[in-house]
Amino acid sequence: MRVAVISQGGQVSIPADIRRRWGTTRVIVEDRGDSLVVRPLPDDPIEAAMGSLAGPGPTSDEMRRQYREEEIEAEERKWGLR
């Protein structure tokens, strides 16, 4: 784990060895409420996604069940029940 400093202009420097490892110049920053997630963004997102949906996926019943579970969790977080 590394510590990064946020400049007055809101910039964060990512160490060079990490930038080289991921081989990208752009990142996605996701605010999860209690944490930030920084993920590399491929230079060509379409090429990076090629083949990612190959193979069998979840059934419609599985997708509905997962959606219901996520909705319940979101409501519990909203009302402070979790």
SEPAFI-306277 format. One record per atom (N, C-alpha, C, O): x, y, z. Coordinates in pm, whole numbers, plus 32768, in hexadecimal, padded with zeros to 4 digits. Example, Ala and Ser with C-alpha at 12.3 -4.5 7.8 and 13.67 -1.06 7.14 Angstrom:
<nodes>
85277DC7830C/84CE7E3E830C/85287EB6830C/85907EB4834E/85057F1F82C4/85577F9682CA/850A80038313/853D80728324/
</nodes>
This chain:
<nodes>
80567F8B8000/800080008000/8059807B8000/80BF807F8045/803280DC7FB3/807E81587FA9/802881CE7FD4/7FAD81C97FC8/806782348005/802182B0802A/803B83157FBC/80AD83267F91/7FD283577F8D/7FDE83BF7F28/7FA784407F62/7F4D843F7FB6/7FDE84AF7F36/7FB585327F66/7F5D85747EFB/7F7E856F7E84/7EF085B17F26/7E9985FA7ECA/7EC6868C7ECA/7ECC86CB7F33/7EE686C07E54/7F15874B7E4A/7EA087AB7E5E/7E2C87817E60/7EBF882B7E6C/7E55888F7E7B/7DFB88937E00/7D8788BA7E09/7E32886B7D8D/7DE388687D12/7D9587E77D01/7D5287D57C9B/7D9C878C7D64/7D5187107D5F/7D97869F7D16/7D57863B7CF6/7E1786AD7CFA/7E6186477CB2/7EA285E47D11/7ECF86087D7E/7EA685667CE6/7EE784FC7D31/7F5184BF7CD6/7F33849D7C64/7FCB84B07D07/803484717CB8/803783DC7CD4/803983B17D48/8036838F7C69/804082FE7C75/80D282DB7C5D/810B83047BF7/811182907CB7/819F82707CA9/81BF82317C21/816F81E67BEA/823682527BED/825E82277B66/825B81907B55/823081607AED/828781447BB9/828A80B37BA9/81FD807A7B9A/81E980187B53/819C80B67BDC/811180897BD0/80DC80AF7B46/8098805F7B06/80FA81297B17/80CD81527A91/810780F57A27/80C080CD79CA/818780D37A33/81C5807879D2/81877FEE79D7/81707FAF7970/816A7FBE7A51/812F7F387A5F/80AA7F2F7A16/80907ECC79D1/80567F957A25/7FD27F9379E8/7FD37FC37958/7F747FA9790E/803C8008792E/804B803178A3/7FDB8089786E/7FAF807977FD/7FAF80E678BF/7F4381407894/7F5F81CC78C5/7FAC81E17924/7F21822C7885/7F3082B778AF/7EAE82F078E4/7EA98364790D/7E43829C78E4/7DC282CA7916/7D8C8267797C/7DA781EF7974/7D41829B79DD/7D0582467A44/7C73826D7A58/7C4882DB7A33/7C2882117A92/7B9F82297ABB/7BA182387B52/7BDE81E67B97/7B5F829E7B86/7B5682B17C16/7AC4829A7C3D/7A6A82DE7C0C/7AAF82397C95/7A2882147CBF/7A1682347D53/7A6282047DA7/79B282847D72/799282A87DFD/792E82437E31/78BD823C7E02/795881F47E92/7900818E7ECC/78C681BA7F52/789781667FA0/78C982397F6E/7890826B7FEB/78F4826C805C/790E82D68096/792D81F9807C/798F81F380E8/7A1C81D880B4/7A7A81C98102/7A2B81D28030/7AAF81BB7FF5/7AB181EC7F65/7A4881FF7F27/7B2982007F31/7B3D82207EA5/7B8481AA7E64/7BDE816F7EA0/7B5B81897DEC/7B9C811E7DA2/7BD5815E7D23/7B8C819E7CD7/7C56814B7D0D/7C99817D7C95/7CBD81047C41/7D0A80AE7C6C/7C8580FF7BC7/7CA0808E7B6E/7CD880C17AEA/7CB1812C7ABA/7D3380767AAF/7D6A80A17A2F/7D00809C79C2/7CAB804379C1/7D0580FC7969/7CAB810278F6/7D0080E3787B/7D5D812E785D/7CE180787834/7D33805677BF/7D3080C67758/7CCD810E774C/7D9D80D3770D/7DA2813976A4/7D38811E763B/7D01817C7600/7D19809E7621/7CB0807975C3/7C4C801F760C/7C5D7FA5760B/7BE58058764C/7B878009769A/7B3C7F9F7648/7B1A7F35767C/7B237FBC75C9/7ADC7F5B7574/7B337EDE7561/7B027E6E7571/7BB17EF17540/7C0B7E80752F/7C1A7E3175B1/7C1D7DB675AF/7C237E777621/7C327E3576A2/7BB87DE176C6/7BC47D7D770D/7B427E0A7695/7AC77DC276B6/7AAC7D4C7659/7A577CF87676/7AF37D4475EC/7ADE7CD9758B/7AEB7C5075CF/7B4F7C347610/7A867BFD75C0/7A887B7775F7/7A5D7B6D7688/7A527AFF76BE/7A457BDE76C9/7A237BD97757/79987B9D7771/797B7B7077E0/79437B9D770B/78BD7B66771C/78AE7ADC76DD/783F7AA876D2/791D7AA276B5/79187A1D7677/78F079B576DF/791179C17755/78AB795076B3/788478E4770C/77FB78FA7747/77BE79637734/77CC78977790/774678A277CB/77427908783D/77A07913788C/76D779507843/76C579B278AD/765D79827910/762E79107907/763979D7796E/75D479AF79D0/754A79A3798F/752E79E37929/74F7795279C9/746E79447997/741D79BF79C1/74497A0C7A17/73A979D07984/73557A4279A7/73287A3A7A39/731B7AA07A7C/731079C17A6B/72EA79B17AF8/735C79DC7B54/73447A1D7BB9/73D579B77B30/744979DF7B81/745B7A767B7F/747A7AB37BE6/74497AB37B0B/74557B447B00/73EC7B8C7B54/740A7BEE7B97/736F7B5B7B50/73047B987BA1/73227B8A7C35/730E7BE97C81/73517B147C61/73727AFE7CED/73E27B5E7D19/73DA7B9B7D83/744A7B6B7CC6/74B87BC47CE7/74887C557CEF/74AF7C9F7D49/74337C7D7C91/73FE7D057C92/73AE7D1F7D12/73BF7D887D51/73587CC07D39/73087CD17DB3/73637CDD7E2E/734B7D307E85/73CC7C8A7E34/74297C907EA6/746F7D187EAC/747F7D517F17/74997D4B7E38/74DC7DCD7E34/747D7E3D7E5D/74A57E9B7EA2/74007E347E34/739E7E997E5A/73847E977EF1/73777F017F2E/737C7E227F2B/73687E157FBC/73DE7E528006/73CC7E9D8066/74587E317FDA/74D17E698019/74D37F01800F/74F57F458070/74AE7F377F9B/74AD7FC87F89/7448800A7FE6/746580738020/73D47FCF7FF4/736E8006804F/739D7FFE80E0/7387805C812D/73DC7F918105/740F7F84818E/747A7FEC81A9/747D80278215/74D480038149/753B806A815B/74FB80F48163/7525814981B2/7496810B8111/7452818C810F/741481AC8195/741A821F81C2/73DA814981D6/7396815F8255/73EB813D82CD/73BA813B833E/746C812082B5/74C981068324/74B28082836A/74D2807483E0/747C80228324/74617FA08361/74D67F408353/74D57ED3838A/753C7F6A8309/75B37F1782F6/762D7F5C8324/769B7F25831B/
</nodes>
